[in-house]
């Protein structure tokens, strides 16, 4: 595994996190992100010269970061 990128589609700056892994890394990260409104969260993993992607719609509710 080479890197993990986290993007939030509707954030003003979509690139939320970028983790570059060392050669002995396990490939597990944990982070928190701030979202102002419901949006798609996308994760890209670069491994073995290929890029893999997963996404999920995340709902922001009243009392969350959006108000």
C-alpha positions as a printed Julia matrix, in Angstrom:
67×3 Matrix{Float64}:
   0.0    0.0    0.0
   1.32   3.42  -0.93
  -1.32   5.97   0.11
  -4.88   6.6    1.34
  -6.8    9.76   0.35
 -10.1   10.93   1.87
 -12.3   13.42  -0.02
 -15.64  15.03   0.89
 -17.45  16.04  -2.3
 -19.33  19.16  -1.07
 -16.69  20.58   1.3
 -15.06  23.87   0.22
 -11.74  21.97   0.09
 -12.68  18.41  -0.9
  -9.26  16.84  -0.11
  -9.76  16.18   3.6
  -6.86  13.84   4.38
  -3.88  12.23   2.63
  -1.84   9.5    4.28
   1.4    8.35   2.67
   2.44   4.94   3.93
   5.93   3.68   4.67
   7.12   0.34   3.33
   6.28  -1.51   6.58
   2.9    0.18   7.22
  -0.2   -1.9    8.04
  -2.55   0.17   5.86
  -4.93   1.25   8.62
  -5.69   4.88   9.48
  -8.28   6.65  11.62
  -9.36  10.27  11.3
 -12.29  12.63  11.85
 -13.61  15.03   9.25
 -15.86  18.07   9.5
 -18.77  18.23   7.08
 -21.09  21.21   6.7
 -23.83  19.33   4.85
 -24.8   15.9    3.57
 -22.26  14.79   0.99
 -20.49  11.85  -0.58
 -17.32  10.76   1.22
 -14.79   9.04  -1.05
 -11.67   7.06  -0.16
  -8.93   6.29  -2.67
  -6.25   3.7   -1.94
  -3.13   3.4   -4.07
  -1.66  -0.1   -3.83
   0.36  -2.25  -6.18
   0.41   0.46  -8.83
  -3.43   0.56  -8.96
  -5.99   2.95  -7.45
  -9.04   1.54  -5.66
 -12.04   3.67  -4.64
 -15.0    3.37  -2.28
 -17.69   5.96  -1.51
 -20.64   6.45   0.81
 -23.26   9.18   1.22
 -22.93  10.63   4.74
 -25.92  12.52   6.17
 -25.32  15.56   8.37
 -28.18  15.98  10.84
 -29.4   18.88  12.96
 -26.96  19.38  15.8
 -24.11  18.17  13.63
 -21.5   20.44  12.07
 -24.15  21.92   9.74
 -26.22  23.36  12.52
